[in-house]
């Protein structure tokens, strides 16, 4: 089971392996990472999460009907990865501000809040990043059908079953990442899990509003199509 106990005094424990231990011992991992700077692993995890988000969006839009698997994965690894890293910066800024208001941080800890939040978002998303392997295996076996919103009537039963298993696994890993991130915020800010969940939900809402505002501004700045 996941460790849900509050911070404990340091003891003689095995060395922390963040990518491995975060699945079941998130609090210990985030305590270990609290004083460390953001590094390449954080960015790679963010990129992987962005790629997975792009693949999920491609399925929701049914791009398998018009694009090949190679094209979809290429865009996921290029565009999706950039979006994933950019999202980490956006969410880190939002949650750092929310956490500064809700947490019990001292002045000394406040200076590293953004790095702590960045670690929580990156390492808390390890399950999502891991699902990239499942997406790849599914695409190799099911081809373009992987990115259809609804399989065609003549799709083989094995492929339909594979897609259902992949969808269930993706949903489960997505929920697991949510749990890890909420527990991470609870740990680094010294607040209850319930309060951390409220902060997580509020941050998601604020990020959605910020992205919507950017879209509206960009659309307003684009030149109007010439009329005949």
QUITA-V694207 format. One record per residue. N is the residue number from 1. RES is the residue in one small letter. PHI is phi in whole degrees, -180 to 180 (none if undefined). NEAR is the number of other ideal C-beta (glycine too) atoms within 12 Angstrom. D_CENTER is the distance of its C-alpha to the mean C-alpha in Angstrom with 1 decimal. Layout:
# QUITA-V694207
N;RES;PHI;NEAR;D_CENTER
N;RES;PHI;NEAR;D_CENTER
This chain:
# QUITA-V694207
1;x;none;10;21.6
2;x;-71;23;19.0
3;x;-74;24;20.9
4;x;-113;22;21.1
5;x;-76;17;24.0
6;x;-68;19;24.1
7;x;-55;22;24.5
8;x;-114;14;27.5
9;x;-60;9;29.9
10;x;-59;10;29.3
11;x;-138;9;31.1
12;x;-75;6;31.9
13;x;-121;16;28.8
14;x;-60;11;27.6
15;x;-60;11;25.4
16;x;-78;22;21.7
17;x;-113;19;19.6
18;x;-52;30;16.1
19;x;-67;25;14.3
20;x;-90;17;16.8
21;x;-77;25;17.4
22;x;-64;40;14.0
23;x;-63;27;14.1
24;x;-122;20;17.2
25;x;-130;29;18.1
26;x;-62;43;15.2
27;x;-62;35;17.7
28;x;-65;33;19.8
29;x;-63;35;17.1
30;x;-71;40;16.1
31;x;-66;35;19.8
32;x;-67;28;20.4
33;x;-84;36;17.8
34;x;-54;32;19.0
35;x;-97;17;21.8
36;x;-101;21;20.3
37;x;-75;17;19.4
38;x;-67;27;16.2
39;x;-133;17;16.8
40;x;-62;12;16.1
41;x;-64;24;13.9
42;x;-59;35;11.3
43;x;-67;27;11.6
44;x;-65;25;11.6
45;x;-65;39;8.4
46;x;-63;39;6.9
47;x;-63;32;9.2
48;x;-64;38;8.4
49;x;-64;41;4.9
50;x;-65;37;7.1
51;x;-64;38;9.8
52;x;-64;40;8.6
53;x;-61;35;8.0
54;x;-66;35;11.4
55;x;-65;41;12.9
56;x;-64;31;12.2
57;x;-66;22;13.7
58;x;-63;33;16.5
59;x;-67;33;17.4
60;x;-60;17;17.4
61;x;-91;18;19.8
62;x;65;20;21.8
63;x;-69;27;21.8
64;x;-63;31;23.3
65;x;-77;20;26.6
66;x;-125;13;26.9
67;x;-130;25;24.9
68;x;-83;18;25.0
69;x;-61;27;22.4
70;x;-61;16;22.8
71;x;-65;20;22.4
72;x;-64;34;19.2
73;x;-69;31;17.6
74;x;-62;18;19.2
75;x;-66;26;17.7
76;x;-63;36;14.2
77;x;-75;25;14.7
78;x;-97;18;16.4
79;x;-69;23;15.3
80;x;-61;32;11.7
81;x;-65;30;11.3
82;x;-62;22;13.1
83;x;-62;26;11.1
84;x;-64;36;7.8
85;x;-68;31;9.9
86;x;-61;24;11.6
87;x;-65;36;8.8
88;x;-60;40;8.4
89;x;-65;27;12.1
90;x;-64;30;12.3
91;x;-67;39;10.2
92;x;-63;35;12.0
93;x;-64;23;15.2
94;x;-68;33;14.8
95;x;-71;41;13.9
96;x;-65;34;16.5
97;x;-68;23;19.1
98;x;-65;30;18.4
99;x;-67;40;18.5
100;x;-64;26;21.7
101;x;-86;19;23.3
102;x;-99;27;22.3
103;x;-84;27;22.4
104;x;-112;21;25.4
105;x;-70;25;24.8
106;x;-86;13;27.9
107;x;-62;10;28.7
108;x;-65;10;28.0
109;x;-76;25;24.5
110;x;-60;21;23.7
111;x;-66;16;24.1
112;x;-110;25;21.1
113;x;-58;34;18.8
114;x;-64;31;16.6
115;x;-63;29;16.2
116;x;-62;39;15.5
117;x;-64;44;12.8
118;x;-60;40;11.3
119;x;-63;43;11.6
120;x;-62;49;10.1
121;x;-67;48;6.8
122;x;-73;44;7.0
123;x;-76;50;8.9
124;x;-66;48;7.4
125;x;-93;44;4.5
126;x;-56;40;7.7
127;x;-58;33;8.4
128;x;-64;43;6.0
129;x;-60;39;7.4
130;x;-66;30;10.7
131;x;-67;32;10.8
132;x;-60;36;11.6
133;x;-65;21;15.0
134;x;-66;31;15.6
135;x;-60;38;15.1
136;x;-65;24;17.5
137;x;-62;18;20.0
138;x;-63;36;20.1
139;x;-66;33;20.7
140;x;-65;19;23.5
141;x;-90;22;25.2
142;x;-104;31;24.8
143;x;65;25;24.8
144;x;-62;29;24.3
145;x;-61;30;24.3
146;x;-57;38;20.7
147;x;-112;36;19.9
148;x;-103;30;22.5
149;x;-62;19;21.6
150;x;-135;17;24.6
151;x;-59;28;26.4
152;x;-67;18;30.0
153;x;-57;10;32.8
154;x;-92;9;34.2
155;x;-67;21;31.0
156;x;-59;16;31.8
157;x;-60;12;31.2
158;x;-62;15;29.4
159;x;-67;25;26.9
160;x;-61;23;26.4
161;x;-63;17;25.8
162;x;-60;26;23.4
163;x;-66;34;21.3
164;x;-67;19;21.4
165;x;-65;19;20.4
166;x;-64;34;17.4
167;x;-64;28;16.3
168;x;-63;17;16.9
169;x;-65;25;15.0
170;x;-62;30;11.9
171;x;-63;19;12.3
172;x;-64;19;13.0
173;x;-68;31;10.1
174;x;-64;27;7.8
175;x;-65;17;10.3
176;x;-65;27;10.5
177;x;-64;35;7.0
178;x;-59;28;8.3
179;x;-60;32;11.5
180;x;-64;43;10.6
181;x;-68;42;9.1
182;x;-63;36;12.2
183;x;-66;40;14.4
184;x;-65;44;13.3
185;x;-63;45;14.3
186;x;-60;37;17.4
187;x;-71;43;18.4
188;x;-74;46;18.2
189;x;-99;38;19.7
190;x;67;25;22.2
191;x;-124;28;21.8
192;x;-70;20;21.8
193;x;-62;28;18.9
194;x;-63;16;20.0
195;x;-68;23;20.0
196;x;-64;37;16.6
197;x;-63;22;15.4
198;x;-61;21;17.4
199;x;-65;35;15.9
200;x;-61;36;12.3
201;x;-65;21;13.7
202;x;-64;23;15.9
203;x;-64;34;13.2
204;x;-63;24;11.4
205;x;-65;17;15.0
206;x;-64;21;15.9
207;x;-65;27;13.2
208;x;-63;18;14.2
209;x;-66;16;17.8
210;x;-65;21;17.3
211;x;-66;20;16.0
212;x;-63;14;18.8
213;x;-64;15;21.3
214;x;-62;16;20.4
215;x;-61;14;21.0
216;x;-64;13;24.2
217;x;-66;12;25.4
218;x;-64;12;24.8
219;x;-62;12;26.6
220;x;-71;11;29.4
221;x;-85;10;29.9
222;x;-67;10;30.2
223;x;-66;8;33.9
224;x;-70;8;35.3
225;x;-66;6;36.4
226;x;-64;5;40.1
227;x;-101;4;42.3
228;x;-80;3;45.4
